[in-house]
Every structure is written in structure tokens, then in C-alpha cells.
């Protein structure tokens, strides 16, 4: 059954940082229909903010089935230039990685200079252009590192290293055998496979690799950084300052973290969501933490098995490997009590969605090693029911990552909240790394 | 669950590999290779050997009453070379992965099943964690993972 579009306007007073409005522009299909409403939030505004959209992805990708992917526009300029600049749409806003990665084609003609790696006498690696292999659990990115100034909202960074996803017909440097193995022969080489024109990694850290890549080429892991010259690439130690950087750290102000502000989404989804990315935490009138914001401190001991994680409890289970991640498109945790009998799971091993018979709601908590647990609600709707709509934003989409201790609070967690992600080592009233919401 | 720390060793360097389906010797060889510490914790029907490398990389290898490794866990910065952990099961894993396809663009977690073998992985902030196990060899206390 299909409902006609409705028009509704809600104005909500928000705490801690001015008013915000949630506007439902059009809608239908509140239950069983095919198209949910458009929901948007227009505050906070200001130079330290930019728009987030959750939509069906870049037009060039012909993407089918993109869900819960938040995109922003990012402007890049040649170092120091005010004219050699380009604004790139549909860059994934990702708190689960560090650094800006852009399609090589999207910056063609800007003349971004190569990031060079000095020769390394200790390892015998000659000087060359930095090239990175950045693997995901499946797939990954290969491409050269260049230098650019990055503008988010109206804040422009210092010149920093940026990776280019090499989507050229002729790659600048051929992927190494080691990189192909690391990504399971599934390099993301273009807008269709990436379903984006780039990834803006603004997680809790400053560097995408840090000390490990600075001091070794890491024999036990796949090689991450190479120095390439004369068509050959050699594993390279990469000083932290020329690794991919969290762009937010290099802004002149509002550089201690980010806030992601997204409106609430109905149980069966929204056809379009617009929200705000706010730079800085507690640095401007528009990014103050709410008086009742709850903090979740991350395990910050690199020697700990739970380093960078927090713990979740839900439905009588404890998940010590938990994180909040805008780059994950669902709530991923294992609970045998929830049905995973889904038509959507047939014939694929990549996703094992949950399909409860009716809306499944449970209280849950999030907590770092020393925190008082923060209570949140966990809601799941059958993935089959969600995917039968033409919606792209779902607050209730979940699946299992297989039996274990992992709980990924992906984008569904962000709807209806302001989620602050602090950056470890940056000046904050309360030292990071933590999330607050 | 009753548990007791049995061994804490600091091991020198060596060469080796080792693995799911391997034996205790393969675990010792692993610890040698990473020049790490090894700590064994006994449960009722299995033993967990934890190896921590100097750079913080961790592996847990689970052995059954027969001393065979039926499960391996890992967590470390950067992506580990799984072939070294999966051993003879690596080919089955790779074949299953080819069939898996991909989910969202930045897929952070995946579980791959290949008959008796289950491999799950997560990658967040370049921190890679995962587990691989053989369903048929899980002891009673870990039976839930047979699903």
C-alpha cells in the first residue's frame, strides 16, 4: 500500500548550542510503503560546519543498494593556491579511518605535488614517491600520496598528505603482489566500487598508521607504505608527519574533534537524510557539549587487547570489542536470539542481516574501562522489510558479524543524536580519546 | 570458568609458521617468530595460548585435549598475513571470500564460512581483529560458535 506524500514540520529546541530544527519535507509509507520521508536538520550552521547527506551515492556510480552511507563535500587546493581548487561531492564521512582519500580522476588537472619519501639508509630503500596500500577486511585502496590543502566548511587546513585512489586506466604505479594479496584481489579502483568519490577519515587519531609505520615496514603485516621510483615500489618506513593525517588536526582552529548531527529517522527508514558536520568540540558557540552529554572513554593502552575499543552490553551479553563508526552501515553484533532468516541473506556471505518478525528493541549500554555505562536503545527492523522500501537511511538495520565479542555501532547509532568524536592528543576540556552523545 | 596461568616465557628469535589445525609445536614456533611472550591459560576442555609481540600484536591460539589448534584469534595494528595463521585452510578461505562479494563500501567486518571453517574479521582505525575456527573441533564449552 502506498501513501501520499505528507508535509510535516517539527521544530525542536536543542540543548547546548543554539536551536536546531528538524524538517520532514515529504513522506509516505510509514508502514509498508515503499518510500519514507526526507528528514533534514539545518543547525548548527557557521564557518565550522558543512552539510552531511545520506543519499543513494554519486550519480556516476549507478549504485544500487547503497544504504546508510554519509557523504560530505570536500574542497581541495594545490598547496597555497586559491585558484587551483576543486570541490568534490560524495566523499564518505568516516570516523573509522584517518586521512583523506580521493579518486585520482576527481583532482585531475589540479597539479597536486607528489609526497616524496626520503631515502632510508637503514633499510636500503631509495627515495621515491609515497604510495599506500590501505586494506579493509575485504578490498582496499592502492594509490599515490600527494600534497594538498583541504577545506572543510570554511576552514582550510595546512598542506597535508592525501591519498589518491588510482582510478586511471593506467595506474601511476602498478599494485604490488603484496597489496593485491592484502586486499584479496579486490582493489577499489573507482567510483563504482567505492560508491563514493573519496573517503574523509576523521576518527580519533592523528595518523593513519602512526608509530608502527614510522619505525618498521612491519614484516608480520601487509606492507602499508611504499617508496616508488622508476616504476618499482619498495616497502618504506614512513615518518608519521608524512603519513596520511587526520585533516581536522591541521585546521587553524576547531581542530580537536568533530560532531556529527543527524536527525531521527522512522523505524522503516528515510528516503534522504541531511545533517551537519561540525568541526571542533567546545571551541565555538555552536559546538558546545550538551549539559547531559554522556562520555564513553576508549581504551587508550596500546598494549591492551581492547585498545581503541569500548564495551557494549545488550540482551544479557557483553561485547568488549565495540566501537562507534560512521563508516559502518549497520549495527553489527551477534545475538542468537534475533532471527537471521532473511531473503536478503540468500546467496551472499558478505552480509548476514537480522530479520526479526516485529521491531526488536532492547536496552543496551556503552562503557569504557572506567566509565559509568551509558544507556542507549537498540532497535532492529527486518532487513527484508527495510530493503523492500526505496529508502537509503535506516536507524534499525543490523546484522551479525559471526559469533564473537564485536559490537559495531554504525551509522544507525548517529540518527537522532549529536555524536562528538574527540581526537586523541588535541586540546580538550576533558582529554580524549572519547565519544560523547 | 576455572583458569590458571601456566607458563610465561620470553622467547628468543627463530623461524616458523603455524596454525589452525597445527599442534603445540606450531604455537611455540609462532611465539619464536614474533619474539613475543607466551602465556597459556587452561579452561575445562581447552587451553588458550596467548602470544604478545613487542609491538603489541596479539594472537590467541586455542588447543583441544588432543593438543590441536582449533581456533586462532588476532588483534594488531595493520592487516595480518592470514595465510600464515590459516595454514592448510587458507585456500578454502580464499575461495569462500571470492564468493562472498562485498557489502558497504567501507566494509569493516565480515564473516566467511567455508564448510567447517569460519573466519571473522574487523578493521577499525587500522586495528585489525579477527578469529578463525574449525566448527567440528570446538569443545563443549564453546559449542555456541558451532552455529
HADDOCK unambig.tbl for C-alpha pairs under 7 A between the chains (distance, minus, plus):
assign (segid A and resid 66 and name CA) (segid B and resid 104 and name CA) 7.00 0.50 0.50
assign (segid A and resid 96 and name CA) (segid B and resid 124 and name CA) 5.37 0.50 0.50
assign (segid A and resid 96 and name CA) (segid B and resid 125 and name CA) 5.19 0.50 0.50
assign (segid A and resid 97 and name CA) (segid B and resid 124 and name CA) 6.69 0.50 0.50
assign (segid A and resid 97 and name CA) (segid B and resid 125 and name CA) 4.69 0.50 0.50
assign (segid A and resid 97 and name CA) (segid B and resid 126 and name CA) 6.92 0.50 0.50
assign (segid A and resid 98 and name CA) (segid B and resid 125 and name CA) 6.80 0.50 0.50
assign (segid A and resid 135 and name CA) (segid B and resid 79 and name CA) 7.00 0.50 0.50
assign (segid A and resid 136 and name CA) (segid B and resid 107 and name CA) 6.79 0.50 0.50
assign (segid A and resid 136 and name CA) (segid B and resid 108 and name CA) 6.67 0.50 0.50
assign (segid A and resid 136 and name CA) (segid B and resid 123 and name CA) 6.35 0.50 0.50
assign (segid A and resid 137 and name CA) (segid B and resid 107 and name CA) 6.75 0.50 0.50
assign (segid A and resid 137 and name CA) (segid B and resid 108 and name CA) 6.15 0.50 0.50
assign (segid A and resid 137 and name CA) (segid B and resid 109 and name CA) 6.32 0.50 0.50
assign (segid A and resid 137 and name CA) (segid B and resid 110 and name CA) 6.75 0.50 0.50
assign (segid A and resid 137 and name CA) (segid B and resid 121 and name CA) 6.29 0.50 0.50
assign (segid A and resid 137 and name CA) (segid B and resid 122 and name CA) 6.32 0.50 0.50
assign (segid A and resid 137 and name CA) (segid B and resid 123 and name CA) 6.07 0.50 0.50
assign (segid A and resid 138 and name CA) (segid B and resid 107 and name CA) 6.95 0.50 0.50
assign (segid A and resid 194 and name CA) (segid B and resid 105 and name CA) 5.31 0.50 0.50
assign (segid A and resid 195 and name CA) (segid B and resid 105 and name CA) 6.12 0.50 0.50
assign (segid A and resid 208 and name CA) (segid B and resid 126 and name CA) 6.93 0.50 0.50
assign (segid A and resid 209 and name CA) (segid B and resid 126 and name CA) 6.80 0.50 0.50
assign (segid A and resid 220 and name CA) (segid B and resid 80 and name CA) 6.30 0.50 0.50
assign (segid A and resid 220 and name CA) (segid B and resid 81 and name CA) 6.77 0.50 0.50
assign (segid A and resid 221 and name CA) (segid B and resid 78 and name CA) 5.96 0.50 0.50
assign (segid A and resid 221 and name CA) (segid B and resid 79 and name CA) 5.36 0.50 0.50
assign (segid A and resid 221 and name CA) (segid B and resid 80 and name CA) 4.36 0.50 0.50
assign (segid A and resid 221 and name CA) (segid B and resid 81 and name CA) 5.66 0.50 0.50
assign (segid A and resid 222 and name CA) (segid B and resid 79 and name CA) 5.81 0.50 0.50
assign (segid A and resid 222 and name CA) (segid B and resid 80 and name CA) 6.21 0.50 0.50
assign (segid A and resid 222 and name CA) (segid B and resid 81 and name CA) 6.21 0.50 0.50
assign (segid A and resid 302 and name CA) (segid B and resid 56 and name CA) 6.69 0.50 0.50
assign (segid A and resid 303 and name CA) (segid B and resid 56 and name CA) 5.13 0.50 0.50
assign (segid A and resid 305 and name CA) (segid B and resid 75 and name CA) 6.99 0.50 0.50
assign (segid A and resid 327 and name CA) (segid B and resid 106 and name CA) 6.20 0.50 0.50
assign (segid A and resid 328 and name CA) (segid B and resid 106 and name CA) 6.82 0.50 0.50
assign (segid A and resid 328 and name CA) (segid B and resid 107 and name CA) 6.57 0.50 0.50
assign (segid A and resid 328 and name CA) (segid B and resid 108 and name CA) 6.34 0.50 0.50
assign (segid A and resid 329 and name CA) (segid B and resid 104 and name CA) 6.60 0.50 0.50
assign (segid A and resid 348 and name CA) (segid B and resid 100 and name CA) 5.51 0.50 0.50
assign (segid A and resid 348 and name CA) (segid B and resid 101 and name CA) 6.82 0.50 0.50
assign (segid A and resid 349 and name CA) (segid B and resid 100 and name CA) 4.42 0.50 0.50
assign (segid A and resid 349 and name CA) (segid B and resid 112 and name CA) 6.08 0.50 0.50
assign (segid A and resid 350 and name CA) (segid B and resid 100 and name CA) 4.87 0.50 0.50
assign (segid A and resid 350 and name CA) (segid B and resid 101 and name CA) 5.68 0.50 0.50
assign (segid A and resid 350 and name CA) (segid B and resid 102 and name CA) 5.44 0.50 0.50
assign (segid A and resid 350 and name CA) (segid B and resid 103 and name CA) 5.71 0.50 0.50
assign (segid A and resid 350 and name CA) (segid B and resid 110 and name CA) 6.21 0.50 0.50
assign (segid A and resid 351 and name CA) (segid B and resid 103 and name CA) 6.22 0.50 0.50
assign (segid A and resid 401 and name CA) (segid B and resid 109 and name CA) 6.25 0.50 0.50
assign (segid A and resid 401 and name CA) (segid B and resid 110 and name CA) 5.75 0.50 0.50
assign (segid A and resid 401 and name CA) (segid B and resid 111 and name CA) 5.54 0.50 0.50
assign (segid A and resid 401 and name CA) (segid B and resid 120 and name CA) 6.84 0.50 0.50
assign (segid A and resid 402 and name CA) (segid B and resid 111 and name CA) 5.63 0.50 0.50
assign (segid A and resid 402 and name CA) (segid B and resid 120 and name CA) 6.44 0.50 0.50
assign (segid A and resid 403 and name CA) (segid B and resid 145 and name CA) 5.77 0.50 0.50
